[in-house]
Amino acid sequence: IVASNIMYVVGQYPRFLKAHWKFLKTVVYKLFEFMHETFPGVQDMACETFLKVAQKCKQAMAANRP
């Protein structure tokens, strides 16, 4: 339940993610962890959330960072 709430909130605020690169990076890593989860529904929601974040934050994700 906590994972689904986190993924929902993250999917709703792409502007915050664009402005905070380290948080975006952490969110993406966590989404990949959720994609490997065996609990029913978590994988699907993680994939949908990653797709939403990737579409809305594509410039921030593609930027060259040190």
C-alpha positions as CSV (number, residue, x, y, z in Angstrom):
1,I,0.0,0.0,0.0
2,V,2.8,2.4,0.9
3,A,4.6,1.6,-2.4
4,S,1.5,2.4,-4.5
5,N,0.9,5.7,-2.6
6,I,4.5,6.7,-3.2
7,M,4.2,5.9,-6.9
8,Y,1.0,7.8,-7.2
9,V,2.4,10.9,-5.6
10,V,5.6,10.7,-7.7
11,G,3.5,10.4,-10.9
12,Q,1.5,13.6,-10.0
13,Y,4.4,16.0,-9.5
14,P,6.8,15.9,-12.5
15,R,7.7,19.6,-12.1
16,F,9.2,18.9,-8.7
17,L,11.2,15.9,-10.1
18,K,12.5,18.1,-13.0
19,A,13.8,20.6,-10.5
20,H,15.4,18.1,-8.1
21,W,17.7,15.8,-10.1
22,K,18.9,13.7,-7.1
23,F,15.4,13.0,-6.0
24,L,14.4,12.0,-9.6
25,K,17.4,9.6,-9.7
26,T,16.3,8.0,-6.4
27,V,12.8,7.7,-7.6
28,V,13.8,6.0,-10.8
29,Y,16.1,3.5,-8.9
30,K,13.2,2.8,-6.5
31,L,10.8,2.2,-9.4
32,F,13.2,-0.4,-10.8
33,E,13.3,-2.1,-7.4
34,F,9.5,-2.2,-7.5
35,M,9.6,-3.7,-11.0
36,H,11.3,-6.7,-9.5
37,E,8.8,-7.0,-6.6
38,T,6.7,-10.2,-6.5
39,F,3.7,-8.7,-4.7
40,P,0.7,-8.6,-7.1
41,G,0.1,-5.3,-8.9
42,V,3.3,-3.6,-7.7
43,Q,5.2,-4.4,-10.9
44,D,2.4,-3.1,-13.2
45,M,2.1,0.1,-11.2
46,A,5.9,0.6,-11.2
47,C,6.0,0.2,-15.0
48,E,3.1,2.6,-15.5
49,T,4.6,5.2,-13.1
50,F,8.1,4.9,-14.8
51,L,6.5,5.4,-18.2
52,K,4.6,8.5,-16.9
53,V,7.8,9.9,-15.2
54,A,9.9,9.2,-18.3
55,Q,7.4,11.0,-20.6
56,K,7.0,14.0,-18.4
57,C,10.7,14.3,-17.3
58,K,12.5,13.2,-20.5
59,Q,14.7,16.3,-20.7
60,A,15.8,16.0,-17.1
61,M,16.5,12.3,-17.4
62,A,18.5,12.7,-20.7
63,A,20.6,15.6,-19.4
64,N,24.3,15.0,-18.9
65,R,25.1,15.1,-15.2
66,P,28.5,14.7,-13.4
